[in-house]
Amino acid sequence: MNETRDIRLKRLVMRSMRRGIKEMDLILSRFAAARLEAMTCTELDRYEALLEENDQDLYQWVSGQVEAPAAHAELVRDIKALIAA
């Protein structure tokens, strides 16, 4: 994809806000607003991969009902810490 960082950030913010379930809209919107700007390209890649996951799975990971897969575990911990604060 050939997009500027600014466009990518805007796209990821929108994807964070327009999820399938309202709870994930709220959680990911808050996380995006607080953290995306400071993320490296590699971290943004990981976040974008997380956004590809199913909302029901994401909610279970973030709420602690189910352990997140290793590929997403660190990012899910960061999201959980932000929403707990």
C-alpha positions as CSV (number, residue, x, y, z in Angstrom):
1,M,0.0,0.0,0.0
2,N,1.3,3.4,-0.9
3,E,-0.2,5.8,1.6
4,T,1.3,8.4,3.9
5,R,1.6,7.9,7.6
6,D,-1.1,10.5,8.2
7,I,-3.6,8.7,5.9
8,R,-2.8,5.4,7.5
9,L,-3.4,6.8,10.9
10,K,-6.7,8.2,9.8
11,R,-7.7,4.9,8.2
12,L,-6.8,3.0,11.4
13,V,-8.7,5.4,13.6
14,M,-11.8,4.9,11.4
15,R,-11.4,1.2,11.4
16,S,-11.2,1.3,15.2
17,M,-14.4,3.3,15.4
18,R,-16.4,1.3,13.0
19,R,-16.4,-2.2,14.4
20,G,-19.1,-4.8,14.5
21,I,-20.1,-4.4,18.2
22,K,-20.4,-1.1,20.1
23,E,-18.1,-2.3,23.0
24,M,-15.2,-2.8,20.6
25,D,-16.0,0.6,19.0
26,L,-15.5,2.2,22.4
27,I,-12.5,0.2,23.4
28,L,-10.5,0.5,20.2
29,S,-11.5,4.1,19.6
30,R,-10.1,5.0,23.0
31,F,-6.9,3.0,22.4
32,A,-6.4,4.5,18.9
33,A,-6.8,8.1,20.2
34,A,-4.3,7.5,23.0
35,R,-1.7,5.4,21.2
36,L,-1.6,5.3,17.4
37,E,0.2,8.5,16.9
38,A,3.3,7.3,18.9
39,M,3.4,3.8,17.3
40,T,6.2,2.8,15.0
41,C,5.4,1.3,11.5
42,T,5.9,-2.2,12.9
43,E,3.5,-1.5,15.8
44,L,1.0,-0.1,13.4
45,D,1.3,-3.3,11.3
46,R,0.5,-5.3,14.4
47,Y,-2.4,-3.2,15.3
48,E,-3.7,-3.4,11.7
49,A,-3.5,-7.2,12.0
50,L,-5.4,-7.1,15.2
51,L,-8.2,-5.1,13.5
52,E,-8.5,-8.0,11.0
53,E,-9.7,-10.3,13.8
54,N,-13.3,-11.0,14.6
55,D,-14.9,-8.6,17.1
56,Q,-16.3,-11.4,19.3
57,D,-12.8,-12.8,19.6
58,L,-11.3,-9.4,20.3
59,Y,-13.8,-8.7,23.0
60,Q,-13.1,-12.0,24.7
61,W,-9.4,-11.3,24.6
62,V,-9.7,-7.8,25.9
63,S,-12.2,-8.7,28.6
64,G,-10.0,-11.6,29.8
65,Q,-12.5,-14.3,29.0
66,V,-10.1,-16.0,26.7
67,E,-6.3,-15.7,26.4
68,A,-5.2,-13.8,23.3
69,P,-3.1,-15.7,20.8
70,A,0.7,-15.1,21.1
71,A,0.7,-12.9,18.0
72,H,-1.6,-10.4,19.6
73,A,-0.9,-10.9,23.3
74,E,1.3,-7.9,23.9
75,L,-1.0,-5.5,22.1
76,V,-4.1,-6.9,23.9
77,R,-2.3,-6.4,27.2
78,D,-1.7,-2.7,26.2
79,I,-5.3,-2.3,25.3
80,K,-6.5,-3.9,28.6
81,A,-4.1,-1.7,30.6
82,L,-5.5,1.5,28.9
83,I,-9.1,0.6,29.5
84,A,-8.4,-0.4,33.1
85,A,-6.9,3.0,33.8
